[in-house]
Amino acid sequence: MIRIDDALTPASLQPRIDRLWEASAHKIDSIEKTCPPGSPSPVFTVDGRYAARGWTEWTQGFQYGSALLQFDATGEQRFLDSARELTVAVMASHVSHIGVHDHGFNNVSTYGNLWRLMAEGRIPHDRAERDFYELALKLTGAVQAARWRDTADGTGYIYSFNGPQSLFVDTIRSCRALAVSHLLGHVLMGEQDERISLLGRLIEHATNTARYNVFYGDGRDSYDIRGRTAHESIFNVNDGRFRCPSTQQGYSPFSTWTRGLAWAMLGFAEQLEYLAVLPDTDLEPYGGRAEVTATLLRAATATCDFYLEHTPADGIPYWDTGAPGLAALGDYLDRPADPYNDHEPVDSSAACIGAQGLLRLGRYLTDAGQPDAGRRYWQAGLTVAGTLFDEPYLSTDTRHQGLILHSIYHRPNGWDHVPAGSQVPHGESSMWGDYHARELALYLQRMARDEPYYTFFGPAGTDSTDSADTVGGGR
């Protein structure tokens, strides 16, 4: 169980955040040289160098998005110039990609960040440039929403690249594409000019993810532990009925792959923030604000509680809570995670994602009048961030292209690099882990400096004066 440090504040982490940005700049430059446009997208490091791995092209947006976060945090113009140029040159095919569930990862990280920066006044306003970003964001949300499978109860879900039978827990984070597109007033046009609400599809997808991919200790099966997640839910494509849990990257359908858990933690928390800026009239067709919010909040709190209870003391999880080698580690939850052990790898990328989920949920609950519950999640998020932004996770070695070490991609397939003399993977980084570490650092830096609150949807409907004072004080 995580030992929450109640003394941490965003400001107290600022020296570590400054060190992260210093290391990050060199790594972004290095990756741009070795992974230029036209080459396969970098996915994870092998012996410290970023390499591709053919599956789907879901990480390119993280590469260019990282440069945008670097600019946002440091003001270094060259990162903005490079990322803007490469987004225009390379990312269009991702906007129209009909074969993946990753639109939020690729396109909100690039076009979305550029649109947000302009909306926040961080880059000069240019009407034509803004229209270009907004067109890309409108289309990416609609294309993602078109990847739809109906369920037996008349609702549905965005199906994964695995096929129409497959609902991935990951996709809740990618729903940010639908959210921004709806915010911009867009809809998906169907047969006979049917106007399909992107918000409606987002809510249905989130509701079904909460229903089928998240467990609540209700006796659904023999392994129903509150807050655990299934990577994948399988449906009968003939009648839309749920059949069983499954997994692609976890150990078992009945254990919890911790990166999938982290996607749920952050995805539900940030959608709660998004729904809070929408008018009640937008939510009325889908049961109303209270019903929709209750569903997402139940999933967010359950998954965050599971993370707190099933993660080692320093906040870094092992890659799957049911991984068989954990039995050889004794009371591993009562001490800091050991990335160099000989039995099971940790996954720092799950911590990079999950920490932001804890922070956002904590702030949301505090704003909703639950300061005690909110502070618990908030301080837990700071605790995880404090571990990540220091050794042995933060990499300041200029020879290593990764920013956050000890990330895992696909343990069952054996894709992760095992160093000579070791039994399990360690010492490597991933594009999603590094991107989310930067996003986490930017989030906390803005809180520490009383800057506008950072969300994927920018200043729309938010108070730009929000500060860390809303959760235990920023300093």
N, C-alpha and C positions, 0 to 999 in steps of 0.2 A: 504494500500500500504506500502511496506517495506520502512522504513527510513534508507537509506544506510549510513553507517558510513565510510566516506572517509579517516579517520585517521588510520584505522586498517591496520596492516601488519601481515604476518605470524609470524614474530618474536615477535610482541606485544602479540600474542595469545599463545606463547610458555609456559608461566607459567600455563595457563589453560590446555594446552595439557599435560604438565608434570603431573598435578594433575589427569587428565583422565587416563593416563597410570598407575599411582599408584593405583587408584581405580580398574582399569581393571584387574590387575594381580590377586587380591584376588577373583574377581568374576569368572574368568576363572577357577581357582582352585576349587572354590565351586561347579560350575556346573559340572566339571569333576567327582566330588565325588557323586553327586546326579543323574547324567545322564550318567552312564557308558556304554560302548559298549554292545549291546544287548537289551538295553532299548529303548523305543520309543524316537525319536528325540525331543529335547526341541524346543518349538515353541514360547511361550510367558509366562510371569510370571502371577501367581495368588497369590495375597497377598505376593508378593516378591519372590516367588519360581518358578523356571522354570518348566513348565508342557508341556505335549504333547497335540496335537489336531489332531485327525485323519482326514486327507484330502488327501494330498500327502506328501511324504517325501522330502520336498524341503529346509529344514533348517539345515540338519546335516553338510553340507559343511561350513556353517557359524560358527558352533560351533568349528570345528577344524581349520578352516581358521582364526578365531579370535586369536588363540594361535600363528599362524604363523605371523600375523600382530604384535602381542605383542613382539615376538622375533625380528622382523624387526626393530621395534621402539626402543627397549631397550637393545637388545643383550643378553637377559636372555636365556641361552642355554636350560634350562629345558622345555621351551615352544616349542622350535623347536623339541626337542627329543620326547616329548609327541605327538605333532601334526603329526610328520612324522610316528611314530609308529601306530597311530590310523588311519591315511589316508590309510596306507597299509592294516591294519587289517579290516577296515570297509567300505571303500568307493568304492570298486570294483563294487558292484551291482548298484551304481549310474551311473557308466560309461556305463553299458549295458542296462540301464532302457529305455525301448521303450515307456513307457506310460505317459511321462511328457514333459513339455517344459522348465525344470529347470536345464539343464545341465551346463549352465554358472554359475548359483548360486552355485551348489554343487561342481562341479569339477574344475572350474577355481579358486575357492576360496581355494582349497586344492592342488591338483596336480599342478595347474597353479601357485600358489604362491611358491611352492617348486621349480618348474622349473625356475621361475623368479629369485628367490633368488640365485640359482646356476649360472644362466646366469650373474647376477650382481656381482658375486664373494663374496656374503655374506655368503655362505656356501661352503665348499671345493668341488672342482669339482671331480665327480666320474662318469666315463663314463657309467657304468652299471646302476647306480642310475638315471642318466639323461635320459638314454634310456627308463627306466621304466616310468618315468614321461611323456616323449614324446609319448610313446605308448598309455598311458591313454588319453592324450590330443588329439591325432589323432583320437582315437576311439570315444571319447565323442562328438567331433564335427560332425563326420559322423553319429552317431546314432541320434543326435539331428536333423540334416539336413534331415534324412530319414522320419521324422514325417512331411510329406509334403502334401499339398492340392493345386491343380491347380486352378487358377481363370480363368474367362471367356476370359481375354485378353492374355492368354498363359503364364502368370507368376504364382506366387503362394506365399504361406506363410507357416510357421511352425505353425501347429495348436496346440491349448492348450490341457490340460488334459480334458477339457470339451467336446472335440470331434472334428471331422474334419470340422464342420461348424464354428469353433470358432477361431478368431484371437485376442489374448490378447495384450494389449499395453505393459504389463510386459516383454514380450519375447524379446523386442529389447535389453534389458540389458543382457539377456541370450545368445544373438548372439555372445558374446565374445568367446563362445566355438567353433563356426565355424571359427571365426577370427584366433584363435591360431592354430587350426588344419590346416587351409590353409597356415598359415605362416610356418608351419612345412612341407609343401609340400604334404599334404594328399588330397585325393579326396574320394567321396562316389562312390562305384561301384554299378551299377544297372544291370538290365536285359541285356543280351547279351553283358556283359562286358562294358556297357556304363559308361564312366568316367564323373561323375557329379561334377561340380565345387562347392566347399563349399563357395567360395567367391561369386559366382553367386547367390547361394541361400541366402546368407546373404544380398546381395544388393537387391534382389527381395523382401525379407521379410521386410527389412527396408523401401523400397520404398512403399510397400503396407501398412505398419503401418503408414507411413507419410501421405499416401493418404486417408486412411479410418478411422484411429483412432485419427488423429489430425485435428483440424478445423482451418480455416484461415479467417473467416469472409467473405466468398464468397457467402453467401446465400444458403448454402447446405440444411439447414433446419431452422426452426424458432428460434433455439437456437444456431445458428452458430456464436460463438464469437471467434475471433482470439486467438489461442493458447490453447483453451480448448481441453480436450481429452475425448474419450470414452474408458472405460475399455475394452470393447469387441466389435468386429465387427462380424456380423453374415452373412454367405454366404449360398446360395443354393448349396448343395453338388451335385446336379444333373447337373447343368450347370455352376457352379462357379461364379454366379453373386452375387454381394453385395446386401443384403436385408435391414439391419437396424443396428443401434448401440444398444448395450446392456450393462449390467453390472452384475457382481457377487457380488462385495464388495462395490460398490458405492451406493448412494441414488437413482439415476435415470440414464437412458441412456442419458438424456439431461442435466445432471449436471456433474461436474468434481470431481471424486474421486481423492483426492490429492496425494495419494501414486502412483496411476497409472500415474498421471502427472509427478511426480518425476522420475519414471522409464524412461519415455520418455526423460525428460531433460538430464539425465545422459547417457542413452543409445545412443542417437543421438550424444551427445558431444564426448563421448569416441570413437565412431566409426569414427567420423571425424578425430580424432587424429590417429587412426589406419590406415585409408585410406591414410593419409599423408605420411606414411612410405613405402607404396607400390609403385612399379614402374608403370609408365603410362601404360605399356603394359598389366598389370593385369586388368586394368579398361576398356581398349578399347572395349572388347566384350559387355560391359554393358552400352554403351553410352559415355564412356570416363570420364576422371576425372572431367571436368567442370560440366557435367550433373549430375553425381552421387553426387558430393559434394554439388551442389546447392539444390538438393532435401533434403539432410540430414540437411544442414545448415538452410533451411527455417523452417523445423520442430523444430530444436533445438532453434532457436531464437524465434519462435512463442510461444513454450511452456515455455521457460524461461521468456519471457515478461508477459505471463499470470500469472505465479507464482508471479512475482514482483508486479503485479497490484491487485491480488486477495488474498494476504496473509497479515495478520496483521503486524503492524509496526516493530515487533521484528524478523520477518522472520519465525515464526512457524505457519503453516496453521491449520485450522480446517479440519476435516477428509473429508468433501465434501463441495464444494462451494455452493451446492444447498440444503444442509441439512436444514429442515424446522425450527429447533429451532434457527437458526442464526438470524431470524427476531426478536427474543426477546432480542438480544444482542446489538441492536442499532447500533452505528457507530463502529462496532468491528474491521474494517480494519484500523481505525485511532489510535489504541492503541495496546499495546502488547497483545498477545493472553492470555486468562485466562483458564488454564487447570482445574481449580476447579469450573468453572461455572456450573449451573444446567440445561443447555439446550443442548449443543452439545460438544462432546469431540474434543480436538486437536489431531493431529497425528504427534508426534515428529519424527517418523521414516521417514515420507515424507520429513521432513526438513533435516535429515541426508543424504538422497539420493540426494535430490534436490540441496543442497549446493555444492556438488561436481560437479554436472552438471553445475551450474553457474560458478564455478571456471575454469573448463576445457574449457567451451565455451569462457570465458573471455580471457584465455591464447591463445586459438586457434585464436581468432579474432585479438589479438594483434600481434601474429606472422604473421598473414595474412595481416598486414598493416592497421588495423582498431583499433588504440590504444584507441580512445575515447569510442567506443562501447565496446571494450574489458574491459576497466577499470570499466565501469559501472557494468558489470556482475561479474567481479572479486571482487570488493568491496562489492557487494551484497552477494556473497558467503561467504566472510569473516564476514559480519554482521550476517548471519545465524549461522555460526560456533561459533561466539562469544557468541551468545545466548545459543546454545546447550551445550557448554562446561562450563556452570555455572549453579547454582541453578536458577529455580527449576527443571532443566532438568537433569543435571549431578547428578548421585547418588553416594555419597561417603559412604553411610550407608553399613557397612559390613554384615548386616543382610539381605539385599536385593541383590538378585543375578543379577538384571538388572543394566546396565550401564547408559542408557538414559531412563528417565521416561516419561510417558504420551504418550505411543505408542498405536495404535489401530490396531487390526487385522481384524475382520469381524463384523462391527457394525450392518448390517442388520440381521445377524444370531444371534446376541446377545451373541457372544462368549467371549466378553471382560469382565473382572472382574469389577464390580461396588462396591466400598467400602461401608460399612454400613453407612447409613446416607446421602449418595450421590445419585444424580439422573442420573449421566452419568459416564462412565468409566474414571479413571485417576489413576496415580501413578504406572502404570505397564510398563513393557519393552517387547521388542520383539527381537528374535535372529537376524532378518535382520536389525533392527534399530541399535542394538548394534554393529553388524559387520560393518555396513556402517559408524557409528560414528568413529570406530577405523580406517577404511580406510581413512576417511576424516582427522582424526588427523595425520595419517602417511603422507598423501599427503602434508599437510601444514607444518609438521615438516621438511620434506625433503626440501621444499622450503625455510623455515627459515634458515636452516643450509647449504644451497647451495649444497645439496646432489643430486645425480642423480634423474631426474624427474621420478615420479612414474606413471607407466601405467600397465595395465593388461598384455601387451605383452612384458614387460621388455625392455632391451636395444636395441632390434632389430631395426635398422634403425634410432635410435635417437642419439643425441649428449649428452653424459653423463655429459657434463659441463653445460647443461641447468640449469638455476637457476631462482629464483624469480625476478632477475633483469629484466626479459623479461616482467613483468607485474607490473609496478609501484614500483619495488624494493622489495627486500625480507626483508629489515630491516627498 
